[in-house]
Structure formats: C-alpha cells, structure tokens
C-alpha cells in the first residue's frame, strides 16, 4: 500500500515503511502527479521540472527522475509510455489530499445546498479538517523551477479556501449541537488561516459571549477592528 502525505512536508510510505527518494525532483514529480490526478505529457513535465534545459536535455533528466521514482515506489505504481506519465490510481494508493477532497465532496450527497449543513456533515468535516495538518508541501520548493512553485502556491491557496469553508460549516454544526467549546476551537483555527474573515470574527465573539467569556469577546472585537483597519 502506497501512502502519500502532502499536507505539510512531503512524506511517502510503502507498506508501512518510509520511502526516501534520492532527488527533490522525484518528490516534486510524485506530488504533482498525485495532487493533479491527471496524465501529463513528458514534454510538459520536462518543462515544468527542468525549465532551464533544452527539450532534449530536459527529457533525459525526466527519464532519470522517473527511474528514481520507480526505484522508490515501484514501477507498477506508475503508468508510463513514450509520451505521457501518470500515477496509478486505485485501492493500492492513499493520499491525504485525495481523502480531504473526497470527504468535502461527500456533503454533496446529503441532499442540501452547499451553504447548508446537516448532522451527517459533522463526521466527514471533522475528518477532513483533521487531515489538513499544514499547508500543501509546507517547506518544500524547487529553487530552479518557478513554474512548479507557482503551481504549488495556487494549489495550496485552493486547498486553504476549502479548509476555511469546511471550518465555517463545522462551527455552524457544532454551535447548533451546543458543543460551544469545540466551536470556539474551530473558529479560532479559521481565523488563524484567514484573519480577515469578518464573519468568523463575529461568530467567535458570539461564542465567547455565550460561554461566559465577555472580556475575551471584547478582545476579539478589538482584534477584528485592528486587522481590518490595517488591511
């Protein structure tokens, strides 16, 4: 079983054992293939990872990177032909980013709109926000590939927005169920992600007041005023 962890510094495990790839480019390649969940042409991958090399040298470098990746995770886990590369999907692969997105998509089968919540939303939302340990590939970059770093940045921002939305829905459910302490915790995490989220400030002020913490609610109001004024 191949486990891929990309929330935070990248980590790979194969059958319960850590996999150490011998180059950062191999790590970048497996992360890109796993998160995009697409088949990519060799030319596109070569240009992404080796932008300063000409096409012939870049494709040769990609072949070496693929060889390193095959040695690390097993050749059978890649779908490779003369023109394209993909990461094999299926029950033999688990990725935290995949699971996060699947859990959020599960709410669409509950028969209500995106903005609404129901009791069945609680479990998938709880699991999803627990998976998000840190931002996508936190601390990882390729110094010589601005295109990869740009992809990583925008993919990270998209996932952060989804986490912010999930936390907002979770606060809504927990508040409705009367679990105000847990709602406060999730509201604080939401604001740590997005300090300019004014609705989050308002909800946290209410929660603090409802839990007998009026001074903390007032401090939260002042913090809201400060960050919005600075912006």
C-alpha contacts under 8 A as a table, 3 or more apart, distances in Angstrom:
res1	aa1	res2	aa2	distance
1	X	14	X	5.70
1	X	15	X	4.92
1	X	16	X	7.64
1	X	92	X	4.94
1	X	93	X	5.97
1	X	94	X	7.66
2	X	12	X	7.44
2	X	13	X	5.89
2	X	14	X	4.63
2	X	15	X	6.40
2	X	73	X	7.50
2	X	92	X	6.14
2	X	93	X	4.78
2	X	94	X	6.20
3	X	12	X	5.85
3	X	13	X	5.06
3	X	14	X	6.31
3	X	93	X	6.08
3	X	94	X	4.90
3	X	95	X	5.86
4	X	10	X	7.70
4	X	11	X	6.20
4	X	12	X	4.86
4	X	13	X	6.61
4	X	93	X	7.78
4	X	94	X	6.18
4	X	95	X	4.58
4	X	96	X	6.53
5	X	8	X	7.59
5	X	9	X	7.95
5	X	10	X	5.77
5	X	11	X	5.04
5	X	12	X	6.20
5	X	95	X	5.97
5	X	96	X	5.45
5	X	97	X	7.52
6	X	9	X	6.37
6	X	10	X	4.76
6	X	11	X	6.59
6	X	31	X	7.22
6	X	95	X	7.67
6	X	96	X	6.63
6	X	97	X	6.69
6	X	136	X	5.65
6	X	137	X	5.30
7	X	10	X	7.21
7	X	96	X	7.02
7	X	97	X	7.01
7	X	131	X	7.55
7	X	132	X	5.78
7	X	133	X	5.65
7	X	134	X	5.10
7	X	135	X	5.41
7	X	136	X	4.65
7	X	137	X	5.93
7	X	138	X	7.12
8	X	133	X	6.25
8	X	134	X	4.53
8	X	135	X	5.48
8	X	136	X	5.69
8	X	137	X	5.00
8	X	138	X	4.52
8	X	139	X	7.48
9	X	136	X	7.74
9	X	137	X	4.93
9	X	138	X	5.00
9	X	139	X	6.05
9	X	140	X	6.43
10	X	27	X	7.58
10	X	31	X	7.90
10	X	137	X	5.55
10	X	138	X	7.75
10	X	140	X	7.57
11	X	18	X	7.60
11	X	19	X	7.74
12	X	18	X	5.89
12	X	19	X	5.34
12	X	20	X	7.47
13	X	16	X	5.62
13	X	17	X	5.14
13	X	18	X	4.32
13	X	19	X	5.33
14	X	17	X	5.25
14	X	18	X	6.36
14	X	19	X	6.46
14	X	73	X	6.78
19	X	72	X	6.19
19	X	73	X	7.29
20	X	72	X	7.03
21	X	24	X	7.45
21	X	26	X	6.46
21	X	27	X	6.52
21	X	68	X	6.90
21	X	69	X	6.80
21	X	72	X	5.95
22	X	26	X	7.38
22	X	68	X	6.84
23	X	26	X	5.39
23	X	27	X	6.76
23	X	65	X	7.65
23	X	68	X	7.74
24	X	27	X	5.03
24	X	28	X	6.09
24	X	142	X	7.40
25	X	28	X	4.93
25	X	29	X	6.00
25	X	49	X	6.82
25	X	65	X	6.65
25	X	142	X	7.60
26	X	29	X	5.02
26	X	30	X	6.32
26	X	65	X	5.41
26	X	66	X	7.03
26	X	68	X	6.64
26	X	69	X	5.68
27	X	30	X	5.40
27	X	31	X	6.19
27	X	69	X	7.92
28	X	31	X	5.17
28	X	32	X	6.04
28	X	142	X	7.90
29	X	32	X	5.14
29	X	33	X	6.16
29	X	49	X	7.91
30	X	33	X	5.17
30	X	34	X	5.98
30	X	69	X	7.60
30	X	87	X	7.54
31	X	34	X	5.16
31	X	35	X	5.95
32	X	35	X	5.43
32	X	36	X	5.93
33	X	36	X	5.53
33	X	37	X	5.73
33	X	38	X	6.45
33	X	39	X	7.48
33	X	40	X	7.91
33	X	86	X	6.18
33	X	87	X	5.92
34	X	37	X	5.15
34	X	38	X	7.87
34	X	87	X	6.45
34	X	95	X	7.50
35	X	97	X	6.76
35	X	98	X	7.24
37	X	86	X	7.79
37	X	87	X	7.47
38	X	86	X	6.38
38	X	87	X	7.94
39	X	84	X	6.52
39	X	85	X	5.64
39	X	86	X	4.49
39	X	87	X	7.63
40	X	44	X	6.67
40	X	45	X	6.73
40	X	84	X	5.41
40	X	85	X	5.46
40	X	86	X	6.42
41	X	44	X	5.28
41	X	45	X	6.38
41	X	83	X	5.64
41	X	84	X	4.06
41	X	85	X	6.27
42	X	45	X	5.15
42	X	46	X	5.96
42	X	59	X	7.06
42	X	62	X	7.73
42	X	82	X	7.86
42	X	83	X	5.54
42	X	84	X	4.99
42	X	85	X	6.49
43	X	46	X	5.08
43	X	47	X	6.13
43	X	55	X	7.46
43	X	59	X	6.87
43	X	83	X	7.80
44	X	47	X	5.19
44	X	48	X	6.11
45	X	48	X	4.95
45	X	49	X	6.13
45	X	62	X	7.51
46	X	49	X	5.39
46	X	50	X	5.56
46	X	51	X	7.35
46	X	55	X	7.48
46	X	58	X	5.16
46	X	59	X	5.48
46	X	61	X	7.58
46	X	62	X	5.73
47	X	50	X	5.34
47	X	51	X	4.86
47	X	55	X	7.55
47	X	58	X	6.84
48	X	51	X	5.97
48	X	145	X	6.78
48	X	147	X	5.93
48	X	148	X	6.02
49	X	62	X	7.88
49	X	145	X	5.96
49	X	147	X	7.96
49	X	148	X	6.83
50	X	53	X	5.72
50	X	58	X	5.54
50	X	61	X	7.64
50	X	144	X	7.57
50	X	145	X	6.74
51	X	54	X	7.82
51	X	58	X	7.62
51	X	144	X	7.63
51	X	145	X	6.32
52	X	144	X	7.84
53	X	56	X	7.90
53	X	57	X	5.79
53	X	58	X	5.29
54	X	57	X	5.50
54	X	58	X	5.89
55	X	58	X	5.06
55	X	59	X	6.03
56	X	59	X	5.34
56	X	60	X	6.30
57	X	60	X	5.05
57	X	61	X	6.14
58	X	61	X	5.04
58	X	62	X	6.14
59	X	62	X	4.93
59	X	63	X	6.26
60	X	63	X	5.12
60	X	64	X	6.55
61	X	64	X	5.16
61	X	65	X	6.27
62	X	65	X	4.92
62	X	66	X	6.05
63	X	66	X	5.07
63	X	67	X	6.17
64	X	67	X	5.01
64	X	68	X	6.30
65	X	68	X	5.05
65	X	69	X	6.20
66	X	69	X	4.95
66	X	70	X	6.04
67	X	70	X	5.11
67	X	71	X	6.22
68	X	71	X	5.17
68	X	72	X	6.33
69	X	72	X	5.05
69	X	73	X	6.15
69	X	74	X	7.50
69	X	75	X	7.98
70	X	73	X	5.51
70	X	74	X	4.73
70	X	75	X	4.48
70	X	76	X	7.97
70	X	77	X	7.84
70	X	78	X	7.39
71	X	74	X	5.64
71	X	75	X	6.97
73	X	77	X	6.82
74	X	77	X	5.74
74	X	78	X	7.63
75	X	78	X	5.71
76	X	79	X	7.44
76	X	88	X	7.91
77	X	87	X	6.25
77	X	88	X	5.15
78	X	85	X	7.25
78	X	86	X	5.95
78	X	87	X	4.68
78	X	88	X	5.25
79	X	85	X	5.72
79	X	86	X	5.01
79	X	87	X	5.90
79	X	88	X	5.93
80	X	83	X	7.91
80	X	84	X	6.03
80	X	85	X	4.61
80	X	86	X	6.50
81	X	84	X	5.56
81	X	85	X	6.60
88	X	93	X	7.85
89	X	92	X	7.49
89	X	93	X	6.40
90	X	93	X	5.94
91	X	94	X	7.38
94	X	98	X	7.50
94	X	99	X	7.59
95	X	98	X	5.22
95	X	99	X	6.25
96	X	99	X	5.05
96	X	100	X	6.05
96	X	131	X	6.58
97	X	100	X	5.08
97	X	101	X	6.35
98	X	101	X	5.33
98	X	102	X	6.15
99	X	102	X	4.99
99	X	103	X	6.13
99	X	128	X	7.57
100	X	103	X	5.35
100	X	104	X	6.47
100	X	127	X	7.92
100	X	128	X	4.95
100	X	129	X	7.76
100	X	131	X	6.60
100	X	132	X	7.55
101	X	104	X	5.19
101	X	105	X	6.13
101	X	128	X	7.82
102	X	105	X	5.04
102	X	106	X	6.17
103	X	106	X	5.11
103	X	107	X	7.40
103	X	124	X	5.21
103	X	125	X	6.86
103	X	127	X	7.54
103	X	128	X	6.00
104	X	107	X	5.95
104	X	124	X	6.85
104	X	125	X	6.69
104	X	128	X	6.95
104	X	166	X	7.55
105	X	108	X	5.61
105	X	109	X	7.80
106	X	109	X	5.68
106	X	110	X	7.49
106	X	124	X	7.32
107	X	110	X	5.40
107	X	114	X	7.88
107	X	121	X	6.04
107	X	124	X	7.83
108	X	111	X	6.67
108	X	112	X	7.13
108	X	113	X	7.47
108	X	114	X	7.16
109	X	112	X	7.90
110	X	118	X	7.75
110	X	120	X	7.46
110	X	121	X	7.85
112	X	116	X	6.15
112	X	117	X	7.29
113	X	116	X	5.35
113	X	117	X	7.97
114	X	117	X	7.81
115	X	169	X	7.93
117	X	121	X	6.19
117	X	169	X	6.78
117	X	172	X	7.78
117	X	173	X	6.86
118	X	121	X	5.45
118	X	122	X	7.53
118	X	173	X	7.31
119	X	122	X	5.73
119	X	173	X	7.13
120	X	123	X	6.55
120	X	124	X	7.85
121	X	124	X	5.87
121	X	125	X	6.10
122	X	125	X	5.33
122	X	126	X	6.01
122	X	170	X	6.67
122	X	173	X	6.79
123	X	126	X	5.16
123	X	127	X	6.25
124	X	127	X	5.15
124	X	128	X	5.99
125	X	128	X	5.02
125	X	129	X	6.20
125	X	166	X	6.26
125	X	167	X	7.77
125	X	169	X	7.99
125	X	170	X	6.47
126	X	129	X	5.54
126	X	130	X	6.22
126	X	170	X	7.37
127	X	130	X	5.13
127	X	131	X	6.31
128	X	131	X	5.25
128	X	132	X	6.74
128	X	166	X	7.98
129	X	132	X	5.28
129	X	163	X	6.58
129	X	166	X	7.15
129	X	167	X	7.13
130	X	133	X	6.68
132	X	135	X	7.24
132	X	163	X	7.69
134	X	138	X	6.60
135	X	138	X	5.30
135	X	156	X	6.26
135	X	160	X	7.30
136	X	152	X	7.37
136	X	155	X	7.59
136	X	156	X	5.19
136	X	159	X	7.79
137	X	140	X	5.42
137	X	141	X	7.96
137	X	152	X	7.70
141	X	148	X	7.95
141	X	149	X	6.11
142	X	145	X	5.42
142	X	146	X	7.45
142	X	148	X	7.02
142	X	149	X	6.55
143	X	146	X	7.23
145	X	148	X	5.47
145	X	149	X	6.51
146	X	149	X	5.08
146	X	150	X	6.00
147	X	150	X	5.04
147	X	151	X	6.21
148	X	151	X	5.08
148	X	152	X	6.11
149	X	152	X	4.98
149	X	153	X	6.11
150	X	153	X	5.10
150	X	154	X	6.36
151	X	154	X	5.41
151	X	155	X	6.04
152	X	155	X	5.19
152	X	156	X	5.96
153	X	156	X	5.11
153	X	157	X	6.21
154	X	157	X	4.99
154	X	158	X	6.20
155	X	158	X	5.18
155	X	159	X	6.32
156	X	159	X	5.18
156	X	160	X	6.10
157	X	160	X	5.02
157	X	161	X	6.23
158	X	161	X	5.23
158	X	162	X	6.45
159	X	162	X	5.03
159	X	163	X	6.22
160	X	163	X	4.97
160	X	164	X	6.12
160	X	193	X	7.65
161	X	164	X	5.05
161	X	165	X	6.23
162	X	165	X	5.13
162	X	166	X	6.11
163	X	166	X	4.95
163	X	167	X	6.08
164	X	167	X	5.20
164	X	168	X	6.28
164	X	190	X	5.73
164	X	193	X	7.08
164	X	194	X	7.51
165	X	168	X	5.10
165	X	169	X	6.33
166	X	169	X	5.16
166	X	170	X	6.08
167	X	170	X	4.92
167	X	171	X	6.12
167	X	186	X	6.10
167	X	187	X	7.05
167	X	189	X	7.78
167	X	190	X	6.01
168	X	171	X	5.20
168	X	172	X	6.34
168	X	186	X	7.92
168	X	187	X	7.20
168	X	190	X	7.14
168	X	200	X	7.41
169	X	172	X	5.00
169	X	173	X	6.36
170	X	173	X	5.15
170	X	174	X	6.08
170	X	183	X	7.41
170	X	186	X	7.30
171	X	174	X	5.21
171	X	175	X	5.93
171	X	182	X	7.95
171	X	183	X	4.77
171	X	184	X	7.57
171	X	186	X	6.13
171	X	187	X	6.31
172	X	175	X	5.31
172	X	176	X	6.25
172	X	183	X	7.72
173	X	176	X	5.10
173	X	177	X	6.24
174	X	177	X	5.06
174	X	178	X	6.18
174	X	179	X	5.15
174	X	180	X	6.54
174	X	182	X	6.83
174	X	183	X	5.41
175	X	178	X	5.08
175	X	179	X	5.82
175	X	180	X	5.53
175	X	183	X	5.95
176	X	179	X	7.71
179	X	182	X	5.69
179	X	183	X	6.33
180	X	183	X	4.80
180	X	184	X	6.08
180	X	207	X	6.58
180	X	211	X	7.11
181	X	184	X	5.17
181	X	185	X	6.45
181	X	211	X	7.75
182	X	185	X	5.07
182	X	186	X	6.34
183	X	186	X	5.19
183	X	187	X	6.06
183	X	207	X	7.60
184	X	187	X	5.04
184	X	188	X	6.14
184	X	204	X	6.26
184	X	207	X	6.32
184	X	208	X	7.25
185	X	188	X	5.25
185	X	189	X	6.40
186	X	189	X	5.05
186	X	190	X	6.20
187	X	190	X	5.01
187	X	191	X	6.35
187	X	200	X	6.37
187	X	203	X	7.48
187	X	204	X	5.94
188	X	191	X	5.21
188	X	192	X	6.19
188	X	204	X	7.31
189	X	192	X	4.99
189	X	193	X	6.41
190	X	193	X	5.24
190	X	194	X	6.21
190	X	195	X	7.93
190	X	200	X	7.04
191	X	194	X	4.80
191	X	195	X	4.66
191	X	196	X	7.44
191	X	197	X	6.54
191	X	200	X	6.47
191	X	201	X	7.23
192	X	195	X	5.87
194	X	197	X	5.55
195	X	198	X	7.92
195	X	227	X	7.04
196	X	224	X	7.80
196	X	227	X	6.72
196	X	228	X	6.39
197	X	200	X	5.36
197	X	201	X	6.64
198	X	201	X	5.07
198	X	202	X	6.38
198	X	224	X	7.23
199	X	202	X	5.06
199	X	203	X	6.20
200	X	203	X	5.17
200	X	204	X	6.09
201	X	204	X	5.16
201	X	205	X	6.16
201	X	220	X	7.01
201	X	221	X	7.29
201	X	224	X	6.27
202	X	205	X	5.17
202	X	206	X	6.37
202	X	221	X	7.88
203	X	206	X	5.16
203	X	207	X	6.14
204	X	207	X	5.00
204	X	208	X	6.07
204	X	217	X	7.43
204	X	220	X	7.58
205	X	208	X	5.24
205	X	209	X	6.22
205	X	216	X	7.83
205	X	217	X	4.56
205	X	218	X	7.34
205	X	220	X	6.15
205	X	221	X	6.73
206	X	209	X	5.09
206	X	210	X	6.05
206	X	217	X	7.15
207	X	210	X	5.03
207	X	211	X	6.15
208	X	211	X	5.18
208	X	212	X	6.48
208	X	213	X	5.06
208	X	214	X	6.44
208	X	216	X	6.47
208	X	217	X	5.23
209	X	212	X	5.35
209	X	213	X	5.20
209	X	214	X	4.86
209	X	216	X	7.88
209	X	217	X	5.80
210	X	213	X	7.35
213	X	216	X	5.37
213	X	217	X	6.29
214	X	217	X	4.90
214	X	218	X	6.20
215	X	218	X	5.03
215	X	219	X	6.22
216	X	219	X	4.96
216	X	220	X	6.10
217	X	220	X	5.01
217	X	221	X	6.28
218	X	221	X	4.99
218	X	222	X	6.36
219	X	222	X	5.08
219	X	223	X	6.17
220	X	223	X	4.95
220	X	224	X	6.12
221	X	224	X	5.06
221	X	225	X	6.28
222	X	225	X	5.06
222	X	226	X	6.14
223	X	226	X	5.03
223	X	227	X	6.22
224	X	227	X	5.47
224	X	228	X	6.12
225	X	228	X	5.38
225	X	229	X	5.90
226	X	229	X	5.16
226	X	230	X	6.14
227	X	230	X	5.16
227	X	231	X	6.21
228	X	231	X	5.09
